[in-house]
Amino acid sequence: MSEALAEIGIIAWRSVRRTLRQPAMIVPTIVFPLILLAVTASGLQSATRIPGFPTHHYVDFALTVCFMQGALFAAVNAGTELATDIESGFLDRLQLTPLRPLGVLVGQLAGAATLSLLSSLVYLVVGVLAGVDVRSGAAGAVVLIALALLVALAFAGLGSLMAARTGQAEAVQGLFPLLFVLMFLSSGNLPRNLMSVHWFREVATYNPVSYLVEGMRSLIISGWDGAALAQGFAWAIGIAVLGFVAAARGLRTRMGRT
């Protein structure tokens, strides 16, 4: 057990160093969501005048979209790094160690987790500087970061699954448009109860991304909403478990482990 933990630690440290040494991975993850936030907050401010809109400042409503976009980048980055290791033969060399596929996944996710934590802190600070009032207070801000990190790890699990199944970085990168579409077909830009187009509201209701967004958003706008938080954490944990279990099976097949 101690040897396995030491090996996971080595892989995790390698993953963190590799991530931090690539500004091309860090800068877009942080900057792109903030640019989109500035554009949408200024262009959709008038939506706050709709009767029943939950806040008078659209930036309060839209800030959580940054966290979701950061999670999308985490999915692509984690999957791309794993696929690169498969293509380069690093995974084959790991077969000489007793480390199991799940341990490989845990270690590989350290870089994505570090980047997600860094970007989430930046989003929160920028939001506060822009006038966002976190109704749940300092404790709520901590829970918000924790949920955002969990969502990022859940999406990273999907990226790892794609990498384990295909072994190609290009295939993993194709996951980003699909997840991006899912984000826009959610309640990210407008509350579900205010959507006048029936089919769009139905899609948003069945879209798990809506509940992830609403769980984080409740901490900013509503305060402590137990139902929204429970659904957000439940969906994040469910996606993470499914993604990691399936990815571990894919790696087990690729590594020839039982």
PyMOL commands that set and color helices and strands:
alter all, ss='L'
color gray80, all
select helices_A, chain A and resi 2-20+23-43+45-49+58-88+90-94+101-129+137-166+169-173+175-184+192-194+198-206+208-221+226-255
alter helices_A, ss='H'
color red, helices_A
deselect
rebuild
show_as cartoon
